[in-house]
Amino acid sequence: MDVGAGDGRLLRQLLDLGFPGSRLLGVDVRPAPPGLPVQWIQGRAPECVPAVRGLLFAHEFLDDVAVDVVAGDHVLTTDGQPARRISRREQDWLRRWASDGSQVVGLRRDQVWAQLVAKVEGEAIAVDFMGGAPVGHRRGRRTQASLCPETDLCAGVDLRACRAATGGRLIPQHRVFADVRGLSASQSAQLRVLRDRSGLGGFGWLFTDRSSVGSPA
Ligand SMILES: C[S@@+](CC[C@H](N)C(=O)[O-])C[C@H]1O[C@@H](n2cnc3c(N)ncnc32)[C@H](O)[C@@H]1O
């Protein structure tokens, strides 16, 4: 199951590798991509995600789950105004995880991840960019975080906090791909990009094994 499956690219690649479409499931708020012979649920995760036996994969899904940004002891509205006082739980979260002073509370992401993991018998893997401070994107390029309407605002996922909610192993992407060998020049070039520690290689992979669920103690 691919949660936040987007345009179905990963599922298409798995089909090309010979995986049967009947065993592949995409979940997204977007409609099923046309001409993709897999199962598809159009809905909001984690609520719409069914119980699954197998692998749940979430690539750049958790960064789409909204965070709260704090200034002083207030949580801000989306236009940067104080909305309400920060709760004790949010304070604790910031103290534990935001040592970089990012003022971004990722509590909801931890909860969404825990809800997803609870649906799985098998393995759940989240892959995302890390680091808490908000960043902006404008026309595909990274820019300063600002509240101007043309800028997409996002904050990296604290997968350490997600791991604290579910257990699991957190491994940087450059290590996940450390032993993979490219079979062609273009594959080797792709691997170099995926392992680049200052870029995609800095993504985190959170592996959460749920294979013992339901087995006798
Ligand atoms: C950054 S894209 C990643 C797409 C794909 N996994 C990839 O790596 O190319 C995030 C996807 O998550 C979907 N999404 C965001 N929030 C969602 C939610 N609550 N439930 C289901 N899908 C969601 C978006 O529609 C989008 O397709």
The ligand as a Gaussian input file, in Angstrom:
#p B3LYP/6-31G(d) Opt

LIG

0 1
 C        4.569000      15.219000      -1.844000
 S        3.358000      14.204000      -2.592000
 C        4.204000      12.649000      -2.659000
 C        3.716000      11.778000      -3.764000
 C        4.480000      10.454000      -3.939000
 N        4.428000       9.639000      -2.754000
 C        5.909000      10.744000      -4.317000
 O        6.796000      10.570000      -3.475000
 O        6.141000      11.168000      -5.454000
 C        2.206000      13.946000      -1.253000
 C        0.936000      13.255000      -1.678000
 O        0.154000      13.018000      -0.523000
 C       -1.209000      13.313000      -0.821000
 N       -1.873000      13.612000       0.452000
 C       -1.660000      14.669000       1.261000
 N       -2.407000      14.575000       2.377000
 C       -3.113000      13.436000       2.253000
 C       -4.048000      12.749000       3.097000
 N       -4.382000      13.213000       4.306000
 N       -4.564000      11.582000       2.679000
 C       -4.208000      11.063000       1.476000
 N       -3.329000      11.640000       0.641000
 C       -2.773000      12.809000       1.031000
 C       -1.137000      14.465000      -1.792000
 O       -2.320000      14.543000      -2.571000
 C        0.082000      14.108000      -2.622000
 O       -0.264000      13.333000      -3.749000

